[in-house]
């Protein structure tokens, strides 16, 4: 928490981002310690698929700037052929 907190702001440490963040209670803006800013519109978009700002999204926004306009839930990566064959035999007794 900053030494001189400003009225209207809520401060907390984000474990996900590993830094202090500030949330303005009236406007909804989020400011991060590394100077990355999120508009209320961006926060609303992120909350559609995530509970918190994911570290990967934050790093990209911090590096490139810009605005987050759409997020999608990422599906699990496809299984490899080896994983698929192992799943086929899951629960069966071993014969070797």
Steps between C-alpha positions, in 0.01 A plus 500: 500500500634845413622733774238762411189319373272720293128524585274289279769242426524145631848345510602136513784268412427273204652154542429429132685810378749511789454873556282764663187604314263790560128497419299821479165431668301756299646471151609135499848570362781267611860623519789261557833571666676447164284781352270272301143637499170318446179682412168390652408363155815283491440373855141406408627309194765312702244407767287324237755217490736552797476576868815716500724661242712209370876553509536417128244762398660753732848445358374546145307816588799636690735434207279611213244730661174520311153404614352162586187472289419130522601202707419134454531208732792288382420137446729230632776419256432195281637173628801347333473158335685349797258657751201379295629143491570508875143622564360210294642253745443693821345280767577173322727251677855485372584178319877532476 
